Amino acid sequence: TWPLHYLLDISLSHNLSLAGVLFIILPLSLFSSAHILKLSYTCAYIAASLSFSTSLVWYRWALKYGTLGFITSAALMPLIFALGYKLISGQKLSRFQLILFIGLGTISIMWPLGAF
């Protein structure tokens, strides 16, 4: 949010960043997870679409009380779990996927309670 808070009010830049995580990062994370697990594109699109409506209570809580770190790590968990499953099941990860798994896993663990 650092470039936004120079241009906008702090609360507005935080709300825009949080909405971006909830409505852009989360569906992309679910779509990518389905694609990594070699599910059909139809399944990936449905998973991304359902991310908007699965838990409206969680969305309300996230938009009102949630910290950006926790919401981001929670949104990235499906992607981390998909990459972890692929790694544990013995399937070969590409170099990009391995770097993504290590980077996202590290980020999610660093944020408080993000991995739980």
C-alpha positions as CSV (number, residue, x, y, z in Angstrom):
1,T,0.0,0.0,0.0
2,W,3.0,2.3,0.2
3,P,2.5,4.0,-3.2
4,L,-1.2,4.5,-2.6
5,H,-0.9,6.2,0.8
6,Y,1.1,9.0,-0.8
7,L,-1.7,9.7,-3.2
8,L,-4.8,8.9,-1.1
9,D,-6.0,9.0,2.5
10,I,-4.5,6.2,4.6
11,S,-7.8,4.5,5.3
12,L,-8.8,4.6,1.6
13,S,-5.5,3.1,0.5
14,H,-5.8,0.4,3.1
15,N,-9.4,-0.4,2.0
16,L,-8.4,-0.5,-1.6
17,S,-5.5,-2.8,-0.9
18,L,-7.6,-5.1,1.2
19,A,-10.3,-5.3,-1.5
20,G,-7.6,-6.1,-4.0
21,V,-6.4,-9.0,-1.9
22,L,-9.9,-10.3,-1.4
23,F,-11.3,-9.8,-4.9
24,I,-8.2,-10.3,-7.1
25,I,-5.5,-12.3,-5.2
26,L,-7.9,-14.8,-3.6
27,P,-9.6,-15.8,-6.9
28,L,-6.3,-15.9,-8.7
29,S,-4.9,-18.1,-5.9
30,L,-7.8,-20.6,-6.2
31,F,-7.6,-20.6,-10.0
32,S,-3.8,-21.2,-9.9
33,S,-4.3,-24.0,-7.3
34,A,-6.8,-25.8,-9.5
35,H,-4.5,-25.4,-12.5
36,I,-1.4,-26.7,-10.6
37,L,-3.4,-29.8,-9.4
38,K,-4.2,-30.4,-13.1
39,L,-7.9,-29.9,-12.8
40,S,-10.0,-28.8,-15.7
41,Y,-10.3,-25.1,-16.6
42,T,-14.0,-25.3,-15.9
43,C,-13.2,-26.4,-12.4
44,A,-10.6,-23.7,-12.0
45,Y,-13.1,-21.0,-13.1
46,I,-15.8,-22.4,-10.8
47,A,-13.4,-22.4,-7.9
48,A,-12.4,-18.8,-8.6
49,S,-16.0,-17.7,-8.9
50,L,-17.1,-19.5,-5.7
51,S,-14.4,-17.6,-3.8
52,F,-16.6,-14.5,-4.0
53,S,-19.5,-16.1,-2.2
54,T,-18.3,-18.9,0.0
55,S,-18.1,-17.0,3.3
56,L,-19.7,-13.6,3.4
57,V,-19.2,-13.4,7.1
58,W,-15.5,-13.9,6.6
59,Y,-15.5,-11.1,4.0
60,R,-17.4,-8.7,6.3
61,W,-14.9,-9.5,9.1
62,A,-11.9,-9.1,6.9
63,L,-13.1,-5.8,5.5
64,K,-13.9,-4.4,9.0
65,Y,-11.3,-5.9,11.3
66,G,-8.8,-7.9,9.3
67,T,-5.1,-7.0,9.1
68,L,-3.6,-6.9,5.6
69,G,-1.0,-9.5,6.5
70,F,-3.4,-12.1,7.8
71,I,-5.8,-11.6,4.9
72,T,-3.1,-11.9,2.4
73,S,-1.6,-15.1,3.9
74,A,-5.0,-16.6,4.2
75,A,-5.8,-15.8,0.5
76,L,-2.5,-17.4,-0.5
77,M,-3.0,-20.6,1.5
78,P,-4.8,-22.6,-1.3
79,L,-1.9,-22.0,-3.6
80,I,0.7,-23.0,-1.0
81,F,-1.3,-26.1,-0.2
82,A,-1.5,-27.1,-3.9
83,L,2.2,-26.6,-4.3
84,G,2.9,-28.5,-1.1
85,Y,0.7,-31.4,-2.2
86,K,2.5,-31.6,-5.5
87,L,5.9,-31.6,-3.8
88,I,4.9,-34.2,-1.2
89,S,3.2,-36.5,-3.7
90,G,6.5,-36.8,-5.6
91,Q,5.5,-34.8,-8.7
92,K,8.2,-32.6,-10.2
93,L,7.9,-28.9,-9.5
94,S,9.3,-26.5,-12.0
95,R,12.0,-24.0,-10.7
96,F,9.4,-21.2,-10.7
97,Q,6.9,-23.3,-8.7
98,L,9.6,-24.2,-6.2
99,I,10.6,-20.6,-5.8
100,L,7.0,-19.6,-5.5
101,F,6.3,-22.3,-2.8
102,I,9.3,-21.2,-0.7
103,G,8.6,-17.5,-1.1
104,L,4.9,-17.7,-0.4
105,G,5.3,-20.2,2.4
106,T,7.9,-18.0,4.1
107,I,5.7,-14.9,3.7
108,S,2.7,-16.7,5.2
109,I,4.6,-18.1,8.1
110,M,6.1,-14.7,8.9
111,W,2.7,-13.0,9.3
112,P,1.1,-13.8,12.7
113,L,-1.3,-16.8,12.6
114,G,-1.1,-16.8,8.8
115,A,-0.2,-20.5,8.6
116,F,-3.0,-21.6,10.9
